[in-house]
Amino acid sequence: MGALDSGCFEVDLEDGVGWEEEEKENEATDQAASENEPDADADSMRSIEEAVKVLLQGLGEDHQREGLRRTPQRVAKAFRGGTRGYKQNVKDIVQDALFPEAGLNLGIGHGGGAGGLVVVRDINLFSYCESCLLPFSIKCHVGYIPSGGRVVGLSKLSRAADVFARRLQEPKRLASEICAALHSSIKPAGVAVALQCRHMKLPEDHSSDIDSTHSTLLVSSRSGDFKEEKSSLWDDFSFLLRLRGVVIEREDTNNSHVYPWCPLRSPELPQSNGHCVRNTKNGKISSRTAVSQSQASMVTAVASILRSLGADPLRKELVGTPCRYVEWLLNFKSSNRDFDCGAKEGNVDGTSEMQTALNIPFFSLCEHHLLPFHGVVHIGYLIERGTTPIDRSALRSMVHFFSRKLQVQERLTRQIVEAVHSNFNGGAMVVVEARHNCMISRGIEKVGSNTATTAVLGRFSSDSKVKALFLQTIASNASSAV
């Protein structure tokens, strides 16, 4: 995301004022939808909603406060939408989308009748990580060799891949399931699947590298003619992906060296649900010590969510998942502490100068959906010449303080600018650029979208030249991409 690409606006309203009309519309829509839901689905929704209330209580929040009132329902809808693949079948999707297509004679060319390789690249998907319940993004590439004089509608390849992505997953199994299902349903000469998966992780405090806050993985799977040692088909498939900047090494297709890929999964023995804490030496989760009663209630609530989604919390891949999800949530537990950056207050006159701190990374948790959002913060403020500016490490701590709680981006932007302005009242401006997981994992599915918000106080709100100078400083900084 380039600095100030789009979507900038100034935050000058109290929390919640801008949401009221949308909230009313959503409530009416949800009420109409719930009336048409089967009883089993309605019971599942209610069970998840009650579990989310337990999680909010464990985070020190009141689920009845404005902004959180409909969060349980939103979270339930996101989880159910993100796991709807359990109720779908690939054969139902492709059975009416196989079309006769004349091609090469039998025995000539690939596939014996329909021609050569067909590849659909850059299919944007998302899935929920079975190890921690955090969503991860996927760029999927699917290739197949038509046979029997039949080809499949290209959109069906994307829909078939989505069926398996909309389940609790891990990358290698996801690639294998997509490959096997397509081979079984469309009867090609071979199928090849490659997935580029990106999983967010909680960054080290004050990390300056946004890329370090993600775990990336490339996995693949193949069947039929793609597995033949003497065949060049896999090389052809790899070449067509290389044109899109995706490099797959032939010898790496087994992906035997990459697990565990989830950043929150400990390489130690599997955890027992409800009895795990974070190891103080390495920061990983340990299964040796019982958690607090509040944490145990949260873990039980997450296990209830898994059951409501039709998953078994005792399945070996899910053992420890509730605990890891709770450990993630507790990074954003509500705090009553105030932040003081330690700077000296001063008035700014005609000898003022602008100070900037750009690309301060942050992670936060959307209070509407309990899904992460992350990005960078740019801060500009005016001080009197000769006055000591705020140390960058103090600004990082400030951003960390306001972001590590249930938040909305608009409020986060305002809180940071108010904190900076309270120390130097000549003026302050803050720009926050972020990507929101709720934009891809609750039905909106706007993969790659981003949001920029601004807030201004003091001279930045009245002096267009000062504001323009700060914005140009951000735009000129080559590393201001999210």
C-alpha positions in Angstrom: 0.0 0.0 0.0 1.6 3.2 -1.1 1.6 6.2 1.2 -1.7 8.1 0.9 -2.9 6.0 -2.0 -6.6 6.7 -1.3 -9.3 6.8 1.3 -7.8 9.6 3.5 -10.2 11.6 5.6 -10.0 13.7 8.7 -11.3 12.3 12.0 -13.2 14.9 13.9 -16.3 13.0 15.2 -16.8 11.3 18.5 -16.6 7.5 18.5 -19.6 5.8 17.0 -21.3 8.9 15.5 -20.4 7.9 11.9 -21.7 4.3 12.3 -25.2 4.9 13.5 -27.0 4.7 10.2 -25.0 1.7 9.0 -25.6 -0.1 12.3 -29.4 0.3 11.9 -29.3 -1.0 8.4 -27.1 -4.0 9.4 -29.5 -4.8 12.3 -32.5 -4.9 10.0 -30.6 -7.1 7.5 -29.4 -9.5 10.1 -32.8 -9.8 11.7 -34.3 -10.6 8.3 -31.6 -13.2 7.6 -32.0 -14.8 11.0 -35.7 -15.4 10.4 -34.8 -17.5 7.3 -32.0 -19.5 9.0 -32.6 -23.2 9.7 -32.9 -24.0 13.4 -29.5 -25.8 13.6 -27.7 -22.8 12.0 -29.5 -20.4 14.3 -28.4 -22.4 17.3 -24.8 -22.4 16.0 -24.9 -18.7 15.7 -26.2 -18.2 19.2 -23.6 -20.5 20.6 -20.8 -18.6 19.0 -22.2 -15.3 20.1 -22.3 -16.4 23.7 -18.7 -17.6 23.4 -17.6 -14.3 22.0 -19.2 -12.5 25.0 -17.0 -14.7 27.3 -14.0 -13.7 25.2 -14.8 -10.0 25.5 -15.3 -10.3 29.2 -11.9 -12.0 29.5 -10.4 -9.0 27.7 -11.8 -6.6 30.3 -14.5 -5.3 27.9 -18.2 -4.7 28.2 -20.0 -6.3 25.3 -22.9 -3.9 25.8 -20.9 -0.8 25.2 -21.3 1.1 21.9 -19.1 -0.4 19.3 -19.2 -3.9 20.9 -22.9 -4.4 21.1 -23.1 -6.3 17.8 -19.5 -7.7 17.8 -20.6 -11.2 18.9 -23.0 -11.4 16.0 -20.3 -10.1 13.6 -17.7 -12.6 14.8 -20.2 -15.4 14.5 -21.0 -14.5 10.9 -17.3 -14.2 10.0 -16.5 -17.6 11.4 -19.4 -19.3 9.8 -18.8 -17.6 6.4 -15.1 -18.5 6.7 -15.9 -22.2 7.2 -18.8 -22.6 4.9 -16.7 -25.0 2.7 -17.6 -27.8 5.1 -21.1 -27.8 3.6 -20.0 -27.6 -0.1 -19.0 -30.2 -2.6 -16.7 -29.6 -5.6 -18.5 -32.1 -7.8 -21.7 -30.0 -7.4 -19.8 -26.9 -8.6 -18.1 -28.4 -11.7 -20.6 -31.0 -12.9 -22.5 -28.5 -15.1 -19.4 -26.7 -16.2 -17.7 -29.3 -18.3 -17.9 -28.4 -22.0 -17.0 -30.4 -25.1 -14.0 -28.9 -27.0 -12.5 -30.4 -30.1 -8.7 -30.6 -30.0 -5.7 -32.6 -31.0 -6.0 -36.2 -32.0 -5.6 -38.9 -29.3 -2.0 -39.5 -28.5 -0.9 -36.2 -29.9 -0.1 -33.4 -27.5 -1.1 -33.1 -23.9 -4.4 -34.5 -22.7 -5.3 -36.5 -25.8 -8.1 -34.5 -27.3 -8.4 -31.0 -25.9 -4.9 -29.5 -26.3 -2.4 -28.3 -23.9 -1.9 -26.9 -20.4 -4.6 -24.5 -18.9 -3.5 -22.4 -15.9 -5.5 -19.9 -13.9 -3.2 -17.7 -11.9 -3.5 -15.2 -9.0 -6.8 -16.5 -7.5 -7.1 -14.5 -4.3 -8.4 -16.6 -1.4 -8.3 -16.6 2.4 -8.6 -19.3 5.0 -8.6 -19.7 8.8 -5.4 -21.2 10.2 -6.4 -24.4 12.1 -3.5 -23.8 14.6 -4.6 -20.4 15.8 -7.9 -19.4 14.1 -6.3 -16.3 12.6 -7.1 -15.8 8.9 -4.3 -16.1 6.3 -4.3 -14.8 2.7 -3.7 -17.1 -0.2 -2.7 -16.5 -3.9 -3.7 -19.7 -5.6 -2.5 -20.9 -9.0 -4.3 -23.9 -10.7 -3.3 -25.8 -13.8 -4.8 -28.8 -15.5 -4.5 -30.9 -18.7 -7.9 -31.4 -20.3 -8.7 -34.9 -21.5 -11.6 -36.7 -23.1 -12.3 -33.6 -25.3 -13.7 -31.7 -22.3 -12.7 -28.4 -20.7 -14.0 -26.9 -17.5 -15.4 -23.3 -17.1 -12.4 -21.3 -15.7 -14.4 -19.7 -12.9 -15.1 -23.1 -11.5 -11.5 -23.7 -10.8 -11.6 -20.6 -8.5 -14.8 -21.7 -6.9 -13.5 -25.3 -6.3 -10.4 -23.9 -4.6 -12.5 -21.7 -2.4 -14.5 -24.7 -1.1 -11.4 -26.0 0.6 -10.0 -22.6 1.6 -13.3 -22.0 3.5 -12.4 -24.6 6.1 -9.9 -24.6 9.0 -6.7 -25.3 7.1 -3.0 -25.5 6.8 -1.3 -24.8 3.5 0.1 -28.2 2.4 -3.2 -30.0 3.1 -5.1 -27.2 1.3 -3.0 -27.6 -1.8 -3.4 -31.4 -1.7 -7.2 -31.2 -1.2 -7.7 -28.8 -4.1 -5.6 -31.0 -6.4 -7.3 -34.3 -5.4 -10.8 -32.8 -5.7 -10.2 -31.3 -9.2 -8.6 -34.5 -10.4 -11.6 -36.5 -9.2 -14.3 -34.2 -10.4 -13.1 -33.1 -13.9 -11.1 -36.2 -14.8 -8.2 -34.4 -16.4 -4.9 -35.9 -17.5 -3.3 -34.1 -14.5 -3.7 -31.2 -12.1 -1.1 -28.9 -10.6 -1.7 -26.5 -7.7 0.6 -23.9 -6.2 -0.3 -21.7 -3.2 1.4 -18.6 -1.9 0.2 -18.3 1.7 0.8 -15.3 4.0 0.1 -15.6 7.8 0.4 -12.6 10.1 2.2 -12.9 13.4 2.4 -10.6 16.3 5.5 -8.5 15.7 8.3 -7.8 18.1 7.7 -4.5 19.9 9.1 -1.6 17.9 9.9 -3.7 14.8 10.6 -1.4 11.9 10.1 -4.1 9.3 6.4 -4.7 8.3 7.4 -7.8 6.3 8.8 -9.3 9.4 5.2 -9.4 10.8 4.2 -12.1 8.3 5.1 -15.7 7.8 5.1 -16.6 4.1 5.0 -20.0 2.5 4.9 -21.5 -1.0 3.4 -25.0 -1.3 2.3 -27.2 -4.2 0.6 -30.4 -5.2 0.3 -32.3 -8.4 -1.4 -35.3 -9.9 -1.5 -37.4 -13.1 0.8 -36.4 -15.9 2.3 -33.7 -13.8 4.0 -36.4 -11.6 5.6 -38.2 -14.5 9.3 -38.0 -14.2 9.9 -37.7 -18.0 7.1 -35.2 -18.5 7.9 -31.5 -19.0 4.4 -30.5 -17.9 5.5 -29.4 -14.4 8.3 -27.4 -15.9 5.8 -25.7 -18.2 3.5 -25.0 -15.2 6.4 -23.5 -13.2 7.5 -21.4 -16.2 4.0 -19.9 -16.5 4.0 -19.0 -12.8 7.5 -17.5 -13.1 6.0 -15.0 -15.6 4.0 -13.8 -12.6 7.1 -13.7 -10.3 6.3 -17.0 -8.6 9.3 -19.4 -8.5 8.8 -23.1 -7.6 11.8 -25.3 -7.4 11.1 -28.8 -8.6 12.9 -30.4 -5.7 11.0 -28.4 -3.2 7.5 -29.7 -4.1 7.3 -32.0 -1.1 7.6 -29.0 1.3 9.1 -31.2 3.9 11.1 -28.4 5.6 8.6 -25.8 6.3 6.5 -26.9 9.2 5.2 -25.8 11.6 4.3 -22.7 9.6 1.9 -21.0 12.0 3.9 -18.3 13.9 1.9 -19.0 17.0 2.4 -22.7 17.1 5.0 -24.0 19.5 7.4 -26.7 18.2 7.0 -28.3 21.6 4.6 -31.2 22.3 0.9 -30.6 21.5 -0.9 -28.5 24.1 -3.9 -29.7 26.1 -6.9 -27.4 25.7 -7.3 -25.3 28.8 -3.9 -26.0 30.3 -1.3 -23.9 28.6 0.6 -20.7 29.3 3.4 -18.8 27.6 6.9 -19.8 28.3 8.7 -16.8 29.8 12.0 -17.8 28.3 11.1 -18.2 24.6 7.7 -16.6 24.5 6.1 -19.8 23.2 3.1 -21.5 24.6 3.8 -24.3 27.1 1.4 -27.1 28.2 2.9 -27.7 31.6 1.1 -25.1 33.8 -2.6 -24.4 34.3 -3.9 -21.0 33.2 -6.0 -18.6 35.3 -9.7 -19.3 35.7 -10.5 -16.3 33.4 -8.2 -17.7 30.7 -9.6 -21.2 31.1 -13.1 -19.8 30.5 -11.9 -18.1 27.3 -10.2 -21.3 26.1 -13.5 -23.2 26.8 -15.4 -20.6 24.9 -13.1 -21.0 21.8 -13.5 -24.8 22.0 -17.3 -24.2 21.9 -16.9 -22.0 18.8 -15.0 -24.9 17.1 -17.8 -27.3 17.9 -20.4 -24.9 16.6 -18.5 -24.7 13.3 -18.7 -28.5 13.1 -15.0 -29.1 14.0 -13.8 -31.4 16.7 -11.5 -29.6 19.3 -9.9 -32.9 20.1 -8.7 -33.6 16.5 -4.9 -33.7 16.8 -4.5 -30.6 14.5 -6.8 -28.6 16.7 -5.5 -29.6 20.1 -4.0 -26.4 21.5 -5.8 -24.1 19.0 -8.2 -22.6 21.5 -5.3 -21.8 23.8 -3.2 -20.2 21.0 -6.2 -18.1 19.9 -6.7 -16.9 23.5 -3.0 -16.1 23.9 -3.3 -13.9 20.7 -6.4 -12.1 22.0 -4.7 -11.4 25.4 -2.2 -9.2 23.6 -5.0 -6.7 23.3 -6.4 -6.9 26.8 -8.0 -3.6 27.9 -5.8 -1.5 30.2 -6.7 1.5 32.4 -3.2 3.0 32.3 -2.5 6.3 30.7 0.4 7.0 28.5 2.9 9.8 29.0 5.6 10.3 26.4 7.6 12.4 28.8 8.0 15.4 26.5 7.8 19.0 27.7 4.9 21.2 26.7 5.7 24.4 24.9 4.1 27.1 22.8 5.1 27.4 19.1 5.7 30.8 17.5 7.1 31.9 14.2 10.4 30.1 14.9 8.7 26.7 14.9 10.0 23.7 13.0 8.3 20.4 12.0 9.4 17.0 13.4 8.3 13.8 11.8 8.4 10.1 12.7 7.4 7.9 9.7 6.6 4.2 9.2 6.0 3.3 12.8 4.5 -0.2 12.6 1.5 -1.3 14.6 -0.8 -4.2 15.1 -4.3 -3.9 16.5 -7.6 -5.8 16.9 -10.8 -4.6 15.2 -13.4 -4.3 17.9 -16.2 -5.0 15.4 -15.0 -8.4 14.3 -12.1 -9.4 16.6 -9.9 -9.6 13.5 -6.4 -8.1 13.3 -5.5 -5.0 11.3 -2.0 -3.7 10.9 0.0 -1.1 9.2 2.2 2.0 9.8 1.7 5.3 11.5 3.2 8.6 10.3 3.4 11.4 12.9 4.2 15.1 12.3 4.3 17.9 14.9 5.6 21.4 15.4 8.0 22.4 18.1 9.8 25.6 18.9 13.4 25.7 17.7 15.7 24.6 20.4 13.1 22.5 22.1 13.9 18.8 22.4 11.6 16.7 20.2 9.9 13.5 21.3 12.2 10.5 21.0 11.2 8.1 18.3 11.3 5.2 20.8 8.7 7.1 22.9 6.5 7.6 19.9 6.8 3.9 19.1 5.7 3.1 22.7 2.8 5.5 22.3 1.6 3.8 19.1 2.0 0.4 20.8 0.0 1.6 23.8 -3.0 2.8 21.8 -2.9 -0.1 19.3 -2.7 -3.0 21.7 -6.4 -3.0 22.6 -9.7 -3.4 20.8 -9.7 -0.6 18.4 -11.1 1.1 15.2 -8.6 2.8 12.9 -10.4 6.2 13.2 -10.2 6.2 16.9 -6.6 5.0 16.9 -5.6 7.9 14.6 -7.4 10.5 16.8 -5.9 9.1 20.1 -2.3 9.3 18.8 -2.7 12.9 17.4 -4.2 14.0 20.7 -1.4 12.5 22.7 1.2 14.2 20.6 -0.6 17.5 20.5 -0.9 17.5 24.3 2.9 17.7 24.6 3.5 20.3 21.9 0.3 22.4 21.4 1.6 24.1 18.2 0.0 21.4 16.1 0.1 17.7 15.2 -0.9 15.5 12.3 -1.2 11.7 12.1 -1.7 9.5 9.1 -2.4 5.8 9.7 -2.2 3.3 6.8 -3.6 -0.2 7.4 -4.8 -3.4 6.0 -7.8 -5.0 7.7 -8.4 -8.7 7.8 -12.1 -8.1 8.2 -12.1 -6.8 4.6 -11.3 -10.2 3.3 -12.6 -12.7 5.8 -16.3 -11.8 6.5 -17.8 -11.8 3.0 -16.5 -8.5 1.7 -13.5 -10.3 0.2 -11.6 -7.2 -0.9 -8.2 -8.7 -0.9 -5.4 -6.2 -1.1 -7.6 -3.2 -0.1 -6.3 -0.7 2.4 -7.5 2.2 4.5 -5.8 5.5 5.3 -7.0 7.9 8.0 -5.8 11.3 9.0 -6.3 13.5 12.1 -5.0 17.1 12.5 -4.9 19.5 15.4 -3.6 23.0 15.9 -1.7 24.7 13.1 -1.9 21.7 10.8 -5.7 22.3 10.6 -5.3 26.0 9.6 -2.0 26.1 7.6 -2.3 24.3 4.4 1.4 24.7 3.6 2.4 22.9 6.8 0.0 20.1 6.1 1.1 19.8 2.5 4.8 19.7 3.6 4.1 16.8 6.0 2.1 14.8 3.4 4.8 15.3 0.8 7.4 14.1 3.3 5.4 10.8 3.7 5.0 10.5 -0.1 8.7 11.0 -0.6 9.6 8.3 1.8 10.2 5.2 -0.3 9.6 2.7 2.5 6.1 4.0 3.4 4.3 1.0 1.8 2.1 -1.3 3.7 
